[in-house]
Amino acid sequence: MMSYPAIPHFVKAMGHRVVSYILNVTEAEGRLILMQKLGLSRIQRDTLNQYIELCRQLRVSAVDQGESEQSFFYRLPHVMQNGRHVFNVWRAQQGGELATRVNSSDPLTSAFCQLAGELYPLFLIKAGQRPHLFYRGAGYLTAAIEQFPVSKQVQKRMAADPALSRLFTTTGKEPQQTCGDYKDASGHRGVVSLASLPVSILVNSYDLMRIRGVVSPDTFVETVQEMLEMARSLADGEVAHIPMFVGFRNAALTNLAELDTKWGSVRRYTPGIAEYVLQAAGLMAKRRDNGFMLESGYAFAINFGDFLEDDDWPEDVLEAKNEQQTTELNIVLCMALCYLGEHKAFVAPEWVWRIDPFSLDNRRQDFGSVAETDDPVAISEADLVDIERWSMLVDDTDSSGIRLAMSRLYAAAKQPDTQDALVDVIIALRNIFAASEDIIPIKGALSRLVKQDVDVSMIDELAQDWRALLSGEFDAPPEIVSEKVYACVQLCLTCLHHFYLTAPELISRADRLSYLCQEQN
């Protein structure tokens, strides 16, 4: 076992992934090396020493030139040897291979994947707590790409590609001057050029790989191919289903890492996901058991060139946002019905992130979600049958008649101690029974639907509360309001539980209240 070189703290802070890559060892071994707890061969020790000295020299040089200490990160991409980045040279010396061998007859795909393999180690450098924001920044990868000989092939083949070439409505002498504008259905506009397109595809591919969870050179190259084909489809004027991720709080997978559902793939929160979506990385220890993420598709298209100002979008693109919201509400409803009475808090969405090939903007959107509970739903393998059953019931039933109820229940759960929340839950109950004129008839329908002893006096109390709210005479303290809201939420969910199980055909019938009252008589 060779003795260790001294490893400065700032080098350790750059992370274990880049060390693992350079020395051609596993990530677990890379962590041990940074802790100086793993034996090194002579060549590994020499390479580690070279890496440390390179980082130290670049850092000192940056300070000597009046730059910040962190600016040396921008210098690392420029350390080349014979057309290759030094990190790849060192990896090859350790017997490691690059993920650049792609079995593709398509020249653009082959060149793009070779470029991806060359650039891969530059993504592994941990520059701060949120390195993805660093390498998305201007200049870091753009300048690095230009140094690789294969980058010229990529640009040349993009310019000749039957699909991608349509994006470049302006031709110039420099790669950044060959460009074009585009717009998506949300109104977001952007510019794409021969210089920027490889960067955006590579960065978005790496982020997509990270958030999915499996990080490796081969997976990166595969994801680059996926993103490249997506870009080609969009440039061809087609609708592409770009990856969409929705994070949910107040539930977590316990003995499962991933779950395939009819909505998409559900995964546990991981440190990789936390870096992208949590406000502080330190929250990961808490959120590991309180949150999961859904991956599904989102219908997406762009207009460019002569059609840049055209607002005639395909139907599935126009409906994509509604489809997303329907899926979110279906999951909220499914979880509420599956765990009825077991948990007080709603399982609810807290963020959504859509990744397209062209944009380097952070397109993540945070929701005003329900409060985070200390007692989240623990989803285990034993629950899968019930979850699947409820997902089928919810998705296979025409639930359009009670969509207002679901959105109001969700809104009430965000601030349950307010008068607005009480208004929301009363409206939700009335919507569930289509009680547009009076709430009192719900008592008879409730007895008929639930078919067991129920406290129908709550309906009378809610009717009084409704009149007091409308007249401005309601003055109950927040803690009483919260109790009323929670009781009404549970009543609404109990009613929905019985509707879906025993009378799904009534859910969207406008006369469901009168029908149930007649049956009761």
C-alpha positions in Angstrom: 0.0 0.0 0.0 1.5 3.3 -1.1 1.3 6.3 1.3 -1.2 9.0 0.5 -0.4 12.5 -0.8 -1.8 15.3 1.3 -5.3 16.0 -0.1 -6.3 19.7 0.4 -9.8 20.3 1.7 -10.8 22.2 -1.5 -9.9 19.1 -3.6 -12.0 16.9 -1.3 -14.9 19.4 -1.7 -14.7 18.9 -5.5 -16.2 15.5 -4.9 -15.5 11.8 -5.2 -17.0 11.2 -8.6 -14.2 12.9 -10.5 -11.6 11.0 -8.5 -13.4 7.7 -9.1 -13.5 8.5 -12.8 -9.8 9.5 -13.1 -8.6 6.5 -11.1 -11.0 4.1 -12.8 -12.5 2.9 -9.5 -16.1 2.7 -8.1 -17.8 5.6 -6.5 -17.6 3.9 -3.1 -13.9 3.4 -3.6 -13.6 7.1 -4.6 -15.2 8.1 -1.3 -12.7 6.0 0.6 -9.8 7.4 -1.3 -10.8 11.0 -0.3 -10.9 9.8 3.3 -7.5 8.1 2.8 -8.9 4.7 3.8 -8.2 2.7 0.7 -4.9 1.3 -0.5 -3.4 2.8 -3.7 -1.2 1.3 -6.3 1.9 3.3 -7.4 0.2 4.5 -10.6 -3.0 5.4 -8.7 -0.9 7.4 -6.2 1.0 9.2 -9.0 -2.2 10.1 -10.8 -3.9 11.3 -7.7 -0.9 13.5 -7.0 -1.0 14.9 -10.5 -4.7 15.7 -10.0 -4.1 17.5 -6.7 -1.1 19.5 -8.1 -3.1 20.5 -11.2 -6.0 21.8 -9.0 -3.6 23.6 -6.7 -1.7 25.3 -9.5 -4.9 26.4 -11.3 -6.2 27.8 -8.0 -3.0 29.7 -7.2 -2.9 31.1 -10.8 -6.4 32.3 -10.5 -5.7 34.2 -7.2 -2.4 35.6 -8.7 -4.4 37.1 -11.5 -6.9 38.8 -9.2 -9.7 36.3 -9.7 -11.7 34.5 -7.0 -10.4 31.1 -5.8 -13.5 29.4 -7.3 -12.7 30.7 -10.8 -10.2 27.9 -11.2 -13.2 25.7 -12.0 -13.4 27.6 -15.3 -9.8 26.7 -16.1 -10.1 23.0 -15.6 -11.9 22.3 -19.0 -8.9 23.8 -20.9 -6.2 21.3 -19.6 -5.8 19.2 -22.8 -3.2 16.6 -23.9 -3.1 15.6 -27.6 -6.7 16.6 -28.2 -8.1 14.9 -25.1 -8.9 16.3 -21.7 -6.3 15.3 -19.1 -8.9 13.5 -17.0 -9.6 11.1 -19.9 -5.8 10.7 -20.4 -5.4 9.7 -16.7 -8.3 7.4 -16.9 -6.9 5.6 -19.9 -3.6 5.2 -18.0 -5.6 3.4 -15.3 -7.0 1.0 -17.8 -10.4 2.7 -18.1 -12.4 3.1 -21.3 -14.4 6.0 -22.6 -18.0 5.6 -23.5 -17.5 6.8 -27.1 -17.9 3.6 -29.0 -21.5 3.8 -30.3 -22.9 1.3 -32.7 -24.7 3.7 -35.0 -24.6 4.2 -38.7 -25.8 7.8 -38.2 -22.7 10.1 -38.5 -24.2 12.8 -36.3 -25.1 10.4 -33.5 -21.6 8.8 -33.6 -19.8 12.2 -33.4 -22.2 13.5 -30.8 -21.7 10.5 -28.5 -17.9 10.7 -29.0 -18.1 14.4 -27.8 -20.2 13.3 -24.9 -17.6 10.7 -23.8 -14.9 13.3 -24.0 -16.8 15.9 -21.9 -18.3 13.5 -19.4 -15.7 14.0 -16.6 -16.2 17.8 -16.6 -19.7 17.2 -15.3 -18.4 15.3 -12.4 -16.6 18.2 -10.7 -18.6 19.4 -7.7 -18.5 23.1 -8.0 -20.4 24.2 -4.9 -23.5 22.7 -3.3 -25.5 22.9 -6.6 -23.0 22.1 -9.4 -25.7 21.8 -12.0 -26.2 25.5 -11.8 -22.5 26.0 -12.4 -22.2 23.9 -15.6 -25.4 25.4 -16.9 -23.7 28.8 -16.6 -22.4 30.5 -19.7 -18.9 29.8 -20.8 -17.9 26.7 -18.8 -18.7 24.0 -21.4 -19.0 26.2 -24.6 -15.3 27.0 -24.5 -14.3 23.5 -23.6 -16.2 21.9 -26.5 -14.4 24.0 -29.0 -11.1 22.4 -28.0 -12.1 18.9 -29.0 -11.5 18.0 -32.7 -14.7 16.1 -32.8 -16.7 19.2 -32.0 -16.1 20.5 -35.6 -17.6 17.3 -36.9 -20.6 17.7 -34.7 -21.2 21.2 -35.9 -20.7 20.3 -39.5 -23.1 17.3 -39.3 -25.7 19.3 -37.5 -25.6 22.0 -40.2 -26.1 19.2 -42.8 -28.7 17.3 -40.8 -32.1 17.3 -42.6 -34.0 18.0 -39.4 -31.7 20.1 -37.2 -30.6 22.4 -40.1 -34.1 23.8 -40.3 -33.6 25.5 -36.9 -30.7 27.7 -38.3 -32.5 30.4 -40.3 -29.4 32.6 -40.2 -26.0 31.5 -41.5 -22.8 33.1 -40.4 -19.0 32.5 -40.5 -18.8 31.5 -36.8 -20.8 28.7 -35.2 -22.6 31.1 -32.9 -23.6 33.2 -35.9 -25.4 30.2 -37.5 -28.6 30.4 -35.5 -32.3 30.7 -35.3 -35.2 31.7 -32.9 -37.8 29.3 -31.6 -40.9 29.5 -29.4 -42.9 26.9 -27.5 -46.6 26.7 -26.7 -46.1 28.4 -23.3 -44.7 31.5 -25.0 -41.1 30.8 -24.0 -38.7 32.0 -26.6 -35.1 31.0 -27.2 -32.2 31.1 -29.6 -30.4 28.0 -30.8 -27.1 28.0 -32.7 -24.4 25.6 -33.9 -22.4 26.6 -30.8 -25.2 26.4 -28.2 -27.1 23.3 -29.3 -24.4 20.8 -28.4 -24.1 22.4 -25.0 -27.8 22.4 -24.3 -28.2 18.8 -25.4 -25.2 17.6 -23.3 -26.2 19.6 -20.2 -29.8 18.5 -20.3 -28.8 14.9 -20.9 -26.5 14.9 -17.9 -29.3 16.5 -15.7 -31.8 13.9 -17.0 -29.4 11.1 -16.2 -28.7 12.5 -12.7 -32.3 12.9 -11.7 -33.2 9.4 -13.0 -30.5 8.1 -10.6 -28.1 5.9 -12.6 -24.9 7.8 -13.3 -22.2 6.3 -15.5 -20.4 7.2 -18.8 -22.5 4.6 -20.7 -25.8 5.9 -19.3 -24.7 9.5 -20.2 -24.1 8.5 -23.8 -27.4 6.7 -24.0 -29.2 9.7 -22.6 -27.5 12.0 -25.1 -28.8 9.8 -27.9 -32.3 10.1 -26.5 -32.1 13.9 -26.2 -30.6 14.2 -29.7 -33.5 12.2 -31.3 -35.9 14.4 -29.3 -34.3 17.5 -30.8 -34.5 16.1 -34.3 -38.2 15.2 -33.9 -39.0 18.7 -32.7 -37.0 20.3 -35.5 -39.0 18.1 -37.9 -42.2 19.7 -36.6 -43.3 16.7 -34.7 -44.7 16.6 -31.1 -42.2 15.0 -28.7 -43.0 13.8 -25.2 -40.3 15.4 -23.2 -39.4 14.0 -19.8 -41.5 15.5 -17.0 -40.8 15.0 -13.3 -43.3 15.8 -10.5 -42.2 15.7 -6.9 -44.7 14.8 -4.2 -44.5 15.3 -0.4 -46.0 13.5 2.6 -45.4 9.9 1.3 -42.3 7.9 0.5 -41.3 4.5 -0.9 -40.0 2.4 2.1 -38.6 -0.9 0.8 -38.9 0.1 -2.8 -36.5 2.2 -4.9 -38.8 2.4 -7.9 -42.4 1.6 -8.8 -43.9 1.4 -12.3 -47.5 2.8 -12.4 -49.9 3.7 -15.1 -48.9 7.3 -14.6 -45.2 6.7 -15.1 -42.2 5.6 -13.0 -42.2 6.6 -9.3 -38.9 6.8 -7.5 -37.6 7.6 -4.1 -36.0 11.0 -3.4 -32.3 10.6 -3.7 -29.3 12.9 -3.0 -29.1 13.5 -6.8 -32.7 14.6 -6.9 -32.3 16.7 -3.8 -29.5 18.8 -5.4 -31.9 19.8 -8.1 -35.2 20.4 -6.3 -34.7 21.0 -2.6 -33.9 24.5 -1.4 -31.1 23.2 0.8 -29.1 20.0 0.3 -29.1 19.5 4.1 -32.8 18.7 3.9 -32.1 15.4 2.1 -31.6 13.5 5.4 -35.2 14.4 6.4 -36.7 14.2 3.0 -35.4 10.8 2.1 -38.4 9.3 3.9 -40.9 12.1 3.0 -41.2 12.4 -0.8 -41.2 10.6 -4.1 -40.9 11.6 -7.7 -43.0 10.7 -10.8 -41.4 10.6 -14.2 -43.8 10.8 -17.2 -44.0 12.5 -20.5 -45.2 16.0 -21.5 -46.4 16.8 -25.1 -44.1 19.5 -26.4 -43.5 21.3 -29.7 -41.7 24.3 -31.0 -42.3 26.8 -33.8 -39.4 28.4 -35.7 -38.4 30.0 -39.0 -41.4 31.1 -41.1 -43.8 29.7 -38.4 -42.2 31.4 -35.4 -45.2 33.6 -34.7 -47.7 30.9 -35.5 -49.9 30.0 -32.5 -51.6 27.1 -34.1 -50.5 24.2 -31.8 -51.4 20.5 -32.0 -54.3 19.5 -29.7 -52.1 17.3 -27.4 -49.7 20.1 -26.9 -52.5 22.5 -25.9 -53.9 19.9 -23.5 -50.5 18.9 -22.0 -50.8 21.2 -19.0 -54.4 20.0 -18.3 -53.1 16.4 -18.6 -50.4 17.1 -16.1 -52.8 18.6 -13.6 -55.3 15.7 -14.1 -52.5 13.2 -13.4 -51.5 15.1 -10.3 -55.0 15.3 -8.9 -55.5 11.6 -9.7 -52.5 10.7 -7.7 -53.6 12.9 -4.8 -57.1 11.3 -4.9 -55.7 7.8 -5.3 -53.4 8.1 -2.3 -56.1 9.7 -0.2 -58.6 6.9 -0.9 -56.0 4.2 -0.5 -55.0 5.4 2.9 -58.3 6.8 4.0 -58.4 7.5 7.7 -54.8 6.5 8.3 -53.1 9.9 7.6 -54.3 13.4 8.1 -52.0 15.1 5.5 -52.6 15.0 1.8 -50.0 13.4 -0.4 -49.5 16.4 -2.8 -47.3 17.7 -5.6 -44.6 20.3 -4.6 -42.6 20.8 -7.8 -42.6 20.0 -11.5 -39.6 20.0 -13.9 -39.8 19.5 -17.7 -36.5 19.0 -19.6 -36.4 19.8 -23.3 -33.3 19.6 -25.6 -32.9 23.4 -26.3 -33.3 25.4 -23.1 -30.7 25.9 -20.4 -33.1 27.8 -18.3 -34.1 26.2 -15.0 -37.7 25.3 -16.0 -38.6 23.8 -12.6 -41.7 25.2 -11.1 -42.4 25.1 -7.3 -46.0 24.7 -6.2 -47.6 26.3 -3.1 -48.1 22.9 -1.6 -49.7 21.5 1.6 -47.8 21.5 4.8 -45.1 18.9 5.3 -46.1 16.3 7.8 -44.0 14.5 10.4 -46.0 11.3 9.8 -45.8 10.6 6.0 -47.5 7.7 4.3 -45.1 4.8 4.0 -45.6 3.0 0.7 -44.4 -0.6 0.9 -44.7 -3.6 -1.4 -47.7 -4.7 0.6 -49.6 -1.6 -0.5 -49.0 -2.1 -4.3 -52.2 -4.1 -4.9 -54.4 -1.5 -3.3 -52.6 1.4 -5.0 -53.0 -0.3 -8.4 -56.7 -1.0 -7.7 -57.4 2.5 -6.8 -55.4 3.9 -9.7 -57.5 1.8 -12.0 -60.7 2.9 -10.4 -59.8 6.6 -10.5 -58.4 6.5 -14.1 -61.1 4.4 -15.6 -63.9 6.4 -14.2 -65.3 9.6 -15.7 -64.4 12.0 -12.8 -65.1 15.2 -14.6 -68.1 15.8 -12.4 -66.0 16.0 -9.2 -62.9 17.8 -10.4 -64.0 21.0 -8.7 -64.2 19.0 -5.4 -60.7 17.6 -5.7 -59.2 21.0 -6.5 -61.1 22.6 -3.6 -60.1 19.9 -1.1 -56.5 20.3 -2.2 -56.7 24.1 -1.8 -58.2 23.7 1.7 -55.4 21.4 2.7 -52.8 24.1 2.1 -54.3 26.5 4.8 -56.8 24.4 6.8 -57.2 27.0 9.6 -58.7 29.7 7.4 -62.2 30.6 6.5 -61.3 30.2 2.8 -60.5 26.6 3.6 -63.9 26.0 5.2 -65.6 27.6 2.1 -63.5 25.3 -0.1 -64.5 22.1 1.7 -68.2 23.0 1.8 -68.1 23.7 -2.0 -66.3 20.3 -2.4 -69.0 18.4 -0.6 -71.7 20.1 -2.6 -69.9 19.4 -5.8 -69.5 15.7 -4.9 -73.3 15.4 -4.6 -74.1 18.1 -7.3 -76.0 20.0 -4.6 -76.2 23.3 -6.4 -79.1 24.8 -4.6 -79.1 23.5 -1.0 -76.8 21.4 1.1 -79.5 19.9 3.4 -80.7 17.2 0.9 -77.2 15.7 1.0 -78.2 14.1 4.4 -80.5 11.7 2.6 -78.1 11.0 -0.2 -75.3 10.4 2.3 -77.3 7.8 4.1 -78.1 6.0 0.9 -74.5 6.1 -0.4 -72.5 5.2 2.7 -75.1 2.6 3.9 -73.9 2.7 7.5 -74.3 4.9 10.5 -73.1 8.4 9.7 -73.4 11.6 11.6 -75.6 13.6 9.3 -75.8 16.4 11.9 -72.5 17.6 10.4 -74.5 18.6 7.3 -76.7 20.9 9.4 -73.6 22.4 11.1 -72.0 23.0 7.7 -75.2 24.7 6.4 -75.1 27.0 9.4 -71.4 27.7 8.8 -72.1 28.5 5.1 -74.8 31.0 6.0 -72.5 32.6 8.6 -69.6 32.8 6.1 -71.8 34.4 3.5 -73.3 37.0 5.9 -69.9 37.8 7.5 -71.0 36.6 10.9 -68.6 33.6 11.1 -66.1 34.2 13.9 -64.8 30.8 15.0 -61.1 30.7 16.0 -58.5 29.1 13.7 -58.2 25.9 15.7 -62.0 25.3 15.5 -61.9 26.1 11.8 -59.2 23.6 11.3 -61.2 20.9 13.1 -64.3 21.6 10.9 -62.2 21.6 7.8 -60.5 18.3 8.6 -63.9 16.7 9.5 -65.4 17.8 6.2 -62.4 16.6 4.3 -62.7 13.2 5.8 -66.5 13.2 5.0 -65.8 14.2 1.4 -63.2 11.4 1.0 -65.5 8.9 2.6 -68.2 9.8 0.1 -65.8 9.6 -2.8 -64.6 6.2 -1.5 -68.1 4.9 -1.7 -68.9 6.5 -5.0 -65.9 4.9 -6.7 -66.5 1.5 -5.2 -70.2 1.2 -5.5 -71.6 3.8 -7.9 -68.8 5.1 -10.2 -71.4 5.6 -13.0 -73.0 8.4 -10.8 -69.9 10.5 -10.3 -70.4 12.6 -13.4 -74.2 12.5 -13.5 -75.7 15.9 -13.0 -78.7 14.4 -11.2 -76.8 12.2 -8.8 -78.2 14.0 -5.7 -81.8 13.5 -6.7 -81.1 9.9 -7.8 -79.7 9.0 -4.4 -82.5 10.8 -2.6 -85.1 8.8 -4.6 -83.3 5.6 -3.9 -83.2 6.5 -0.2 -86.9 7.0 -0.1 
